[in-house]
Amino acid sequence: MAEGGNWGGDSVASTSKKQKVGKLSKVRKAIKRFLPGTSSKSDGQNTGTMTEKQSRIESRTSMECEAAEEEREQYQSRGIGDVADGLGTDPSDEIHHDRDSSNKESSSLIQEAEQQNMVTPIHTTAQVGNKTEAPVNSTTRMDTDLTPTLSELLTQWSDYQLFQLTKFYRERLKQAIEERVESLGFMMTRQGNFSEQEHGSVAELVVKGNRRDSSTLFLSLVMEKGSRAQRVMWESFVKMQNELPKLEKILEEIQELGPDPQEYMNIIRGLSELPSHMEVQCKHKETLRTQTETLSVNTILMKEKVKVFRLLDRYAELTIISTVRDRSLVEHELLARGRDHEEWRKKCLRRELEKIRTDQLFQSSFSRCKSRSGNSASVAGVPGIGKTTMVQKIVHDWATGKIYEHFPFVFSFKFRDLNTINCRVNLRELILEQYPYFKNILGEVWKNPEGLLFIFDGLDEFKGRIDFADSQRDTEPKHQCPDPEWWCEVSDIVYSLIQHKLLPGCSVLVTTRPTALHLLEEAKISVSAEILGFVGEERKEYFTRYFEDQTVAAAVFKHVKENEILYTMSYNPSYCWILGLTLGPFFTQTQRDLQRVPKTITQLYCYFIYNILKNHGREIENLREVLLRVGQMAFTGVSEKNIVFTDGDLIKYNLQPSQFLSGFLMELLEREDSARSVVYTFPHLTIQEFVAALAQFLTVDPGNILKLLSEAHSTTDGRFEVFLRFVAGLSSPRSARVLEEFLGPFPNETTCRVIDWVKEEVKCQVRNAGSVYGKRRLLNALHYLFESQNPALAQQTLGSVETLSFSNLGLTPIDCAVLSHVIRPCDTIKHLDLLNCRIQYEGLQRLEPALHKCQYLGLGNNDLGHSGVKLVSAALRNPYCKMQSLELERVGLTDSGAEDLVSALCTNHSLRELVLSSNSLTDRCVPALRRLILTLSSLQHIWLEENKFSPTGKKELRSLQEPRPGLRVTV
């Protein structure tokens, strides 16, 4: 809030005690209605007498209210009323005139009431422009009932107040409306707020006798629709209150509380007034500590759906680097960072990249730009890498006094939760919704912005538009947010905090996926970091913590480490979770069939889904049909790049929430006191992609499957890349066989058509692999080939191919494993060009079984090091080695590596050309090279320039050409 503003504090200070007592009387009366056993005779119930406990509750509540009023009066008499209450007015008198057009349509009701009743002026607050200004004259009726009607209140409530009220009463409304919920659904449909399908779903639950579920669904749909739907719903409540006694009771309660029931809602939640900074800080830390001390882990394969662990017992440290890589990379984000993950891991270990701890994100030594107005940091990471858990750990460590002690207050928000706010709001209300105990000190809190840390988790999930490159945003009044009490869109608040235009001096942390990093290109970000995931022994540590039985943990990790595909996946905590869930049963059964343990990603996910079906399938009659409907929804999500689904989405695909669905979809509960807003998301994006692929494989007409595959493959942003790999993998009999027990046989015609598509796709991409883009497409096609696990298909597609070139294209160890798999059955590939592919030891290890088959092998400009060259030496020793030309330029070759290479070539009789330029060779290896040149009779040309030979060494190497006519030594 801007200092010096007149918010009407003096007027409130001069308000008579009589008015305050009248307000307290309203609150007490409403509490009597709310507490059990205190309802009036008009409700058709026996009034009886209050129990001793109820009497104590009312007495305590009254004293708290009166004490709060006295304390506020004291604050205001000292001239700080605008600080103590934020707006400087009594909350029950505060009216926000931030309404949509539906307010205006109802305004005539007040005018009619004024004409029919004697009126007298009273003080209220009014909103001029955006802010709440000093009191102005209003009117109210002077009859025996001073309480405004519900219709009048609807015109006065802002969208945000209505949103808050709906959430607060949501649980009670479920009961109150269930007898006429189908009529309410019809009214919402007639007003254009519900679709016919949504109304049908509400009515269907009523027909089945599930009225409570029907009212729950009704309210969930209304909350999804936004402020207009909520206003129409409350107008419908007013019309139907006489038919629903419980609803009428709620409306009477609200009516007595007047235009702003916030005070009452706070008291009902049991919140005490905490005027002291220190008291609020202690309560805040205790609240956050409680919220973050446990970690919920979805088990899915076990009887209990969720297991709860202490955060400190399950949290495994992640490697975070103080740099963000390849912002412009456009491909599937799950693989984008995997392509050079091992290279960056090695650089981290060599200290070329700086590792950053979570408590260093706001240290100036990591800042790329200095700002006196505050610091903003971003942490990027692919899905499932641990961004949200990292935020939880940061908040927990702050609450327990371990880090960021220079921040008196930390406020944490999830963009997924902020998406539910469909109306204008201000920062004050955002904070009070989650932390209502800040109510009386926020004015003071704003005065020290340097002590505030705001955390926003999941920018990529935010539905609002935040464009930091939009130069007009700072000048457009509708987007401005100059102080914390300015009513605007959520996106404007986030933008203004990050850009230090709101509360300059505060610090902000934003987490996001790499695909949303472009949104922050022009933002004032001081530190940009990235989570690399697990490095080295951190992978092993995850499985050690995951399994209680350490024998099983060791067996699972051993299998993962030995499988090149699975091991490379395990840098990501979410992949580790899937691996643990899926592989665990194979190593815990008494009779282990290790031949069935999955080796490809498709096989892994087939077993993952199989275990869900096995554990949850009995609850569903039409198991196949329900799974396929889930898959169709998943496919739409993949197509539209959507990962969060609502009840409306489930209705669209004729799904109802159930225990079975929870195996696929995690329910995410909004963090609030009495309202439950549910959205759905797959546990991991790859699970969504797999279920989508499964549904398309089993439902699409075989005649149309080729069209689907071609259209998906033609997209350039990578959204279908993993989806297509799964479709190809499902053509493998071994993969399909796992699921046939529950889903029936896979259509043979579809399988044949998918195989034909893979074959043609590989052939097509081989012909068009001249550019880097073409090479990427070819590599994707080879992944399809690998997932199909069809050696005959590999032979047919690559049987006539002599050259494969992926030069200048980054290859992950997974890519190298795929390449090795498809080359092995083919004897025709003579030329394999892997120059500048950023291959390291782990990737080359995957390629080793196929290296000896190539006549030309280009490995230049890859950081192979001594260990990698040893693998090349092993291929040269293979008795079936056909290699004629070997390029090892700029591979980190040392003297000892050269000596090992020479030793291997002593038994080789095929090599003609050897490139060892631009390495670290010195005179020490000259004797070994001399021996090589004199004994390898097939050698025709050796390149040794740009090494570290002395003039004498170079002269000796050149002299070796004399005894070998036709041999060239370039040094």
Helices and strands as residue ranges (DSSP letters): H 9-13, H 17-34, G 41-43, H 52-77, H 81-84, G 91-93, H 101-106, H 108-116, E 119-128, E 131-141, H 150-156, H 159-176, G 178-180, H 181-190, H 196-207, H 211-225, H 227-240, G 241-243, H 245-257, H 262-268, H 277-292, E 294-298, E 306-310, H 311-314, E 319-321, H 333-336, H 341-349, G 358-360, G 364-366, E 375-380, H 387-399, E 409-414, H 415-418, H 427-434, G 436-438, H 442-446, G 449-451, E 452-457, G 459-461, G 471-474, G 477-479, H 490-498, E 507-512, G 514-520, E 527-533, H 537-546, H 550-562, H 564-569, H 573-583, G 584-587, G 594-596, H 601-616, G 617-619, H 623-640, H 647-652, H 659-664, E 666-669, E 678-681, H 685-699, H 702-714, H 721-729, H 733-743, H 748-767, H 772-788, H 791-798, E 803-805, H 813-823, E 831-833, H 841-851, E 856-858, H 865-877, E 885-887, H 895-905, E 913-915, G 923-925, H 926-935, E 941-943, H 951-959, E 968-970
